[in-house]
Amino acid sequence: MNKLVLVFSLLLFSNLLSSHVLAFEKEALNNHGEVNACNIGEVRLLNDFPSARLDVCEQVSDTVFNIVLKPENKPINSSPWYAFKVVATQPTEIKINMKVDGKKHRYLPKVSTDLKVWSLLEYQDDEDVRSLTISAGPKPTYIAAQEIIDNQVYVDWATQLKSSKDIHYQVLGQSVQGRPIYKIESIKSDNNKWLVLLGRMHPPEITGALALFPFVETVLADTKLAKQFRSQFNILIVPNINPDGVEIGNWRHNANGVDLNRDWKTFAQPEVSAIHEYLQQIVKSGATLNMAVDFHSTRYDVFYTMPSDYGVKQPYLVNNWLNSLDAKYADFSVIQKTGNNPGKGVFKQYFADFYQAHAITYEMGDNTDRTFIKKLASDAANTLMETMLQDNKELNGE
């Protein structure tokens, strides 16, 4: 039976075409974290908070501002990130016109007054210019490409997990700029099988983070299934691999301008190297790495997998897992895209080549309904645990 693919957005939004294209005049380049050309006057656009990014800003008039979104370096996969706040000495309606340097817009603009509750912001598109109308005032209004999940959110979340679970929370390594990369572990000394969960290689990929949180909470829950799973499998979670990119609002790369999901061959970046070295220690201790899930975001919901005939342990583990997950939904299809990319330095390929075990790239759509992301992640975690507790040498149902 054919299934309808579920497509939801965060809230209803409007995408209207305006009647003219605004001309962008001279650029006033802003180095991230420094005073920018729009930080003066009665209305100010500021980037003075974690994960903020405001690249090129020009004040055209008292109420009109032009912004150009620029990547940290090129070449780069296009994920134009922006995050800034607007403040005004008195209530003022302003217009912001945004364009992307050499690329197209990807994310739908979102607005918040507290960095916690976000809603979609109406916008107008005319060719490559996206225009926003904002009611500014003394209280900051935050505008961002996606909801902001900064480094402190991960620390607070992990601290809360640790307070209620029997887990270990420690520094695994450091980023290029010296920020800690944390690991969360559930370990029993007599277990010799491991599940690995990774997240946030690419800073703007927020829906991947929104999936990782409930996924992890489900495998660490006090349910009968989760307890049984943890009695046989240790769990390693590295939820925030790229803290520098998250802090400075990069489109995709780390502070060295490198895509971390292309570095799992050379291990040249400290973030990747720290994880690789730790996984090597686990294997040298006599344990086996049995499965890995790497959380990302893209334009639609999809699971990138390794082929079942690639020579990995339990060859049909992923097929059985994702088929079981798919069977839970009448109006959503779990899309599996199988392939292997030797030499590209992608994590799932690395995991299969080094440890002869399945890994997948778990991709949530940029605009997928946030409530559904949470439900799917919980179901995905439960079905994965059920599947890993079985023998997956054969395809279930065949």
N, C-alpha and C positions, 0 to 999 in steps of 0.2 A: 504494500500500500504506500502510495506516495505521501510524503509528509510535507507540510508547509514549513519553511524555514522562518523561525521567529525573528522579526526585526522590530525592535523597539528603540526609542530615543529616551533620553533622560526625562524630558518634559516636552510638551508641544512647542514647536518653534516656527518662526516665520522666515522665509527666505525670499525677499522681494527684490526685483530689479529696479535700480534707480535710473534716472533719465540721462545721466551724463557720467563721464569718467573724470575723476578728480586728478589733476596734475600734481605729481610730487616734485617739489622744487629741490633746492640744495639739501643734502643730508647733513645732519649734525651728529656725527658718530659718537655713540656712548659705549665706553668699555664697561662691561657688566660690573655693577657694584659701585660705580663712581657717579658723581653728579651728572645728570643728563640735561639736555636742552629744555626739557619740559618741567624741570624742578624749580620753577620761578613763577611769580605772579599770583593772581587770585585763585587760579585752578592749577593744580600740580598733578603730574603723573609720576609715581615713585616706584622704585624697585628695591626697597630697603628691607626685604624680608626673605626668609629661606625659600628657595625654588623660584624666586622672581627672575624675570628676564624681560628687559626692555632695551632693544638694541639701538635703533635709530629713531629718534623722536623729534619732530619739528612742530612748533606751535605756529599755526598759520594765522590765527586771530585769537581773540579772547576766549572763544568757545569752540574752535576747530583745531584738531591735532592730526598730524600725519605720522604714522609709524611704519617702519620697514623691518620685517623680521629677517634676521640674518643667522645662518648656521655658525656653529663654533669653528668649523673648517670644512673644506671640500676635498674630494667628493664625499657625498653623504646621502643616505636614504632619507627621503623627505618626510620629516615629522615636525613641522614648524611649531615650536613651543613659544608661548608668551605667558607672562603672569605679571601683573602690576596692579597698583592701587591708585584710585583717583580721590583726591580731597579738594575741597573748595572752601573758601572763607565764608561763603553764604550759598544757599541753594541755587544751583546753576545747571541748566541743561547744556550738555556739550556733545560734540560729534567727534568720533575717532575713526579715521580711515586707515585701514591696514592693508599692506601688500607684502608679499613674500619675495625675497631676493632669489630670483631664478627658479622658484618652485611654486607649487599651488598650495592653497590652504587645505589642511586635513581635518582639523578639529573644529567643532561647533563652539562658539564662544559661550562661556559660562560666567555667572555673576554670584557674588556672595558678600555678605556684610560681616561675617564672623569666621571665615575660612573653614566652616564646618558644613553648613547647609548651602548647597549650590543649586542653581536653576539655569536653564538655558536662557540666553539673552537674544532678543530679536536682532536681526541684522539684515543688511541689504548688500547684494552682490552686483557689481557692474564690471564685467570682464575680470581683471585680476585684483580689483579693489573691493575690500569688504568694509562696510561702514556700520558703526555702532552708535546709537544714541543713548546717552547715560545721564541720569539725574544725579549730579554730584552735590556733596555737602560737606560739612565739617567732619562727619563720621566717615571713615574710609569705605569706599566701595571697591571690592576686589574683582578684577577681570582676569580670566585665565582660559587657556585652551582646554583644560580638563580640571577636575577637582584636584586640589593640591594635597599630595601625600608626601610630606617632607621627611627628612631623616629622623626628626624627633618623634614622629608618629610611630615609626618602627620601634624605637626604644621604648616608648610608653606601652605599646602593644605587647612587646616581648616581656617587659617587666610585669605586666598584668598576667600574662600566661604563666610566668615563673612563680608568681605568688599563689597560684591555685593548682599547679601541676608539678609532678615530679620530673622536672626537666633541668637541663644545664644550659646556661646562657653565658657565653664567653666571647671574647675577641678572637677571631680566627686570623686576621691579618690587617693590613692597612692599605688604604688607597694611595694613589699618586700624591695627593696633597696631605696625606697623613691622617685621614679620617678612619675610624675603626670600621672594620667589616665584621659583623657579629654572626655567630652561629648559635642555633638553638638545637639541642639534642635530647632525644629520649633514648636512653641506653640501659640495657640489661647486660650484665657482664657475661652471661652464658649465651647470648645471642651472637650469631656470626653472619647474619644476613642484614642488608641495609637497604632502606629507601631514601633517596636523595631528592630534596625539593629546593629549587632555586627561583629567585625573582629579581626583577628590576635591573637587568643588564642595560636596558634602554630607558632613560629617565621619564619620557612623556607617556610611557605605556601604563597608564593608570588602571585600565580595566583588568590587566593582568594582576596587578597588586590587589584589586578588589576581589579577584578570584582566589589568590593565594591565601589571604587571611582566613576565610571560612574553611578552605581546604585543610589548612594546618590545624585549625581549631577542631575539625571533625576527626582527624587522625589522632589528636591528643585528647579527645573527649573521654568521659567516663562511661561510655556505652559498652555493652557486652562485646560487640564486634571490635571496637577500637582496643579494648583491653586484650582481647585474644590476639589481635594483630601485633600489638606491642610486646606480647609475650614471646613472639617469634622473630620480630624484625626490630632492629634499631632504626631510628629516624634522624637524619641530618637535614636541617633547614638553614639555608643562607638566604634570607628574604630580601636583602638590599645589597646587591653586589656592587653597585656603582654610586656610592654616596657622594662623590665629587660632582658627577653629572647631575644628580638630584639637587644638590645644594645650589649649583650655579645655573640651573635651568637649561642644560644642554639639550639639543634636539635628539641626540643618539649616542654620542661618544663619551669616553671618560676624559679626564683632564689632560691627557696626552693626545687627544683627538683621535682615539682608536675605538672602533666598534668592538666591544668585548665579546660579542657573539661571532667574531671572526678571529679570535685569538686563541682558540682551543687547539692549536697545532704548535704554535711557537711558544706560548705561555710567556710572552714578553711583558705583559702588563701585570703589575703586582696584584691586582684584584683576582685575575684568573690564576696566576701562579700560586697564590695562597690556597685556593680551593683545590687545585690540582695536587699540590704537595700533600694536603691533608687526606685526599682520597687515596693517594699512593700509600700513605701511612696505614690507612684502614686495611688495604689489601695486603700489605706486608705483614700485618698482624695475624693474617690467616683468615680474615673475614672476606665475604663476597659482596659486591655491589650488585643488587638485583633489579633495580628499577630507578629511573629518575624522571622527574617532571619539571620542566623549565617554563615559567609563566611569562607570557608576553601579551601584546595587543596588536591587532591589525584592523583592517576595515570590516571584517566579518568574523564570525565564530568558526574556527577551524582547528583541527588537531593534526600537526605534522608528525609523522611516525617513520620509524625504520621498517624496512621490509621484513616479513616474517621468516624469509629464507636467507637472512643475512648471516646466520651462524651464531645467533645470540641464544642465551639460556632461555628456557621456556618460550619457544619461538612464537606461540600464539597468545602470549600474555596480553599484549596491547589489543589485538583483535577481539579477544574475549571480553576484555574490560570495556572497550568503547562500544562494542555491540550490546553489551549488557546495559550500559548507560543509555544508549539510543532507544532501547526497548522501553524505557521508563516514560518516554514522551511521545504523545500522539501528534503534537503540533510543532515539534522541533527536531531537526536532523543533526545528528552528530557527524560532521563531515570529517572523514579521514583522508589525508593526503600523504601518500607514502613515497619516500624517495631517500636516496643517500647521496651525499655531496662530499666525497673524499677530497681533502686538501683545502676546503674552504674555512676550516677552523670553527665550525658550528658545534655547539655543545652536544646535541643529541648524537651527532656523528662521532665525536670524541668518545662519548660514553660507550657507544657500541664497539668502537675499535679497541679501546684500552681495556674494557672490562667485560666484553662479550655479553652485554646486557641491554635490554630495551631502554630507550629514553624517548620522550615526546616533547614537542614544543606545544604548549597549551595556550592557544591564542583566543582571546576574547575580543569581540568587535568594539570599536571605539564608541559606538552609540548603543550598544546592547543595554537593555533595561537593567538597572543596577540591582533590583530585587531578584531578577532572574539569574544574574551572574552569581549571586550568593547561593541560591537554591541549587543551581547546576553544580557549583563547586562542592557543595555538601554531598550531593548525590554522586558526583564523580569520585570523591574521596571514599565514600562507603563502598561503591562498586569496585574501586581499585583494591581496597583491602580484601574484599570477598574474593576477588580474582587471584590476588597474590597468595592467598591461603590455599589455592587449588593447584593441581598439576595442569600446566598449560602446554603440554607437548602436542595436544590435538586441538583442533578448532571446535569449540562447543557448538552443539547443534548440527554438526555435519556428519 
